[in-house]
């Protein structure tokens, strides 16, 4: 045997052992179980993707007030929040709502550095107490709305918020670079507004149905090539569900939703690992067809 022929045989054996496989086929034995005692069958990945246009727009706002006298800071804070709510109520838009998030009570001025234990005080003046409330402006039922009309609506909401004295957009942490050195200025896809698909449950159900159908088509093809009969589904496992995420600190609980900083269709993708039972075919006797 020549060295070139021996090298070719070794390469073929290596590819047979380590080659990737997206599906697994286990031949049926007399007892219906393989050598490892597992349920015999074929496991395939079923995939599905559904494009959905956003149906919600969210804008982050902040209202704040500060004073050396805490009671004055509270009065100013209440006035600022009431002015903002009155401004949006005056729009008389049924699909626009103002949602309040957490209230922060802190001192006004330079933020403490978490790595150096804070900055020393440079004066003996009294500390100014600052109250900051995060609010989210939600504009629903935007799916199917003309782009120009939607842009005019968003511009109107932003102008009203700023005219009422609110700070628009998610406020940046000045020490973000210490937490994430690869994104020191908070440019990881966060925009001024968020486009959201929040009716995710219905879309996910449709994607699941398509993923199961895709898995069945793949399994039927493998069963036909292996000359076995495809049986019922015996196991399903989720491999990819993009909308499952933990809540942020100012959210009440986890929500299934997809977000994007751009106005575009958002892909609802799911991937399922589906295992089918197989049975030996009397005609094929469990043998794969000859090529």
Secondary structure by P-SEA (a helix, b strand, c coil): ccaaaaaaaaaaaaaaacccccbbbbbbcccccccccccbbbbbbbbbbbbbcccbbbbbbbbbcccccaaaaaaaaaaaaaaaaaaaaaaccccbbbbbccccccccccccccccccccccccccbbbbbbbbbbbbbcccccccaaaaaaaaaaaaaaaaaaccccccccccccccccccccccccccccbbbbbcaaaaaaaaaaaaaaaaaaaaaaaaaaaacbbbbccccccccccccccccccccccccccccccccccccbbbbbbbbbbbbbbcccccccccc
